[in-house]
Amino acid sequence: MQEHRLLEPLDGRVILIVQRRWLLARQVSAALNEKGARTLLANSARPGQALADVSDLFAAVLDGDCPGLCRTLKAKGVPYVLYTGYEQVGDGANNTVVRKPANAEEIVAAVEQLRYTHI
């Protein structure tokens, strides 16, 4: 007998993580992987931009405000979570802001909410 299961909302989705703090990036990546997502990791905007240019992304998690990368994601219709301590960031149209300090679970919860607010 074949077993059926409901797909998790993040199953197979590709999520870009751009985070200077590598430990936090790995924690967020592991939490997203547990929910079935595939993650791409970059430690700054430049490699993040390269990955965004060649990847079919579902969403992204960005450390702070990366203007060029934000524009690319917006043009591609990719929603993103900004993890930042800044008061005013982004344009609000394609992003959700998680204020520092936050843990991996809070960031992942924000990614999961993107499917309701941006899809």
N, C-alpha and C positions, 0 to 999 in steps of 0.2 A: 504494500500500500504506500502510495506516494504522500509524503508529508507536505502540507501547505502552510505557509505562514504569511502574515501581512508584512509587506515591505515597510521598513522604517523610512520616515521621510528623507533621511540623508543617505540611504543606501545607494552606493555607487556614484554619489555626487562628488565633484571635484572642487575642493576648497583651497584657495591660496592663503597661506599664512606668511605675512611679512612682519617679522618681530626681531628686534635687536637682542632681546634677552632670550638666549637660546633655550634655557631651561623652561621658561614659560611657553615658548614655541613648541617644544617637545610635549609638554603637558597638554596643551590645547590640541595638538595633533593626535596624541594618544586618545584623548576623550572623544574627538570627532571620529577617529578610526573605530572606536568601540561602538559607535552609532552607525557604522557602515560607510562612512565617508572616506574618500581618498584625499589625501592632503599633499600639497606641494609647499615646501618650505624655502623661504629666502630670508637673509639676515639684513637686507636693506632694500630701498626702493628700486635700485638699478636691476638686480637680479629678479626682483619681483615683477618689474616691468617686462623683462624678457619672458618670464613664465606666463604672464597675462597675455602677451602677444601671440603665443603659440598654443594656448590651452583653452579648452572649452570649459569655462568655469561656471559653477553654480553660485558661488559667493567667495568673499575674501575677508580676511581679518588683517587689519593694518595697524601697525604701531605708529600712533600719531597721525598727523596729516601729511600725506605724500601727494602733493598737488598733481603732478604729472600722472601718477598711477591712478589717482582718483578720477581724473578726466578720462583715462583709457577705460577704466571699469564702467564709468557712467555711459560712455559712448557705446560700449558693448552690452549695456543693460544688465550689468552684473552688480547686484547689491553687495554692500560691504559693511563690516563692523569696524569702527574706529576705536581703538583702545588708546585713550589719551588722557592727559592731565590738563589739556588746554580747555578754556571755557567756550570759545567759539571755533568750531571746526566744520568743514564740509558744507554742503548746500542743503542737507536734509532730505533731498529728493531720493537718493539711492543709498542712504547710509543710516546706520544706527550707531549711537555713541555709547560706549561703555567707559565710564570714568575710572581712572587709576585712583587708588589701587583696587584691583579686582582679581579674582582667582580664575583658573581655567574653566571651572563649571559655570561661572557667570558669563564668560565670553561665549562658551558653547551654547548656553541658553539664548543668548542674543542671536547667534547664527541660526538656531532652530526657529526663532521668531521671524526671521527674514522670509520664510516661505509663506507666512500669513500676511505680511505687510508689503511685500514686493513682487509677489508672483501672481 
